[in-house]
Amino acid sequence: MSIMGLDFGTKTVGVAISDGLNLTAQGLETITRKSQNKLRQTLARIEAIATEHQVTAIVLGYPKNMNNTVGERAEATEEFKEALEKRMKLPVILWDERLTTIEANRILMDSKVRRENRKEVIDKIAATIILQSYLDAKRNEEQ
C-alpha cells in the first residue's frame, strides 16, 4: 500500500510514489498533456499508476501564493482534486508546495543536470519533494 504524490502543472503532472512502509518518496514519471483542459488521459494514467502501486491516498501539491492566499493556479488545483476524487474514490490531500519547484531546480543544478534536461524531470522531482514532505510530517505527528 503506497501513497502517491502529484505536482499538477499547466501542461504536466509530476508523479511520485512512496515505498510500502510510507517512509520514502521516489519520483516515478512526468505525465504531459497536449492541452491545459484535456484531463481525461491524465486521469486515466494516474488511475493506472494508482492501481499498479496499490495507492491508498494521493497527496496533491497545493500552490498557494507566498502570502498564503489562493490564486488562479491553486483554484485549478482544487478543481483537479475534485476530478481525482470523483474518478478514483481515494482521499486526495492538498499539501502546501510553495518553493518545491525552486528546491527541485536547486537539486538538479547541484547534481549538474544540464539546463535543457531539467525541464524533463523537474515536475517529477517536485512531486517527490511534496510527497516526502507529507510523509515526514505524518511521521513526526506520530512520534
Secondary structure, DSSP 8 states (H G I E B T S, - for coil): -EEEEEEE-SSEEEEEEE-TTSS-EEEEEEEE-SSTT--HHHHHHHHHHHHHTTEEEEEEEE---TTS---HHHHHHHHHHHHHHHHH-S-EEEEE-TTHHHHHHHHHHHTT--HHHHHHHHHHHHHHHHHHHHHHHHHHHH-
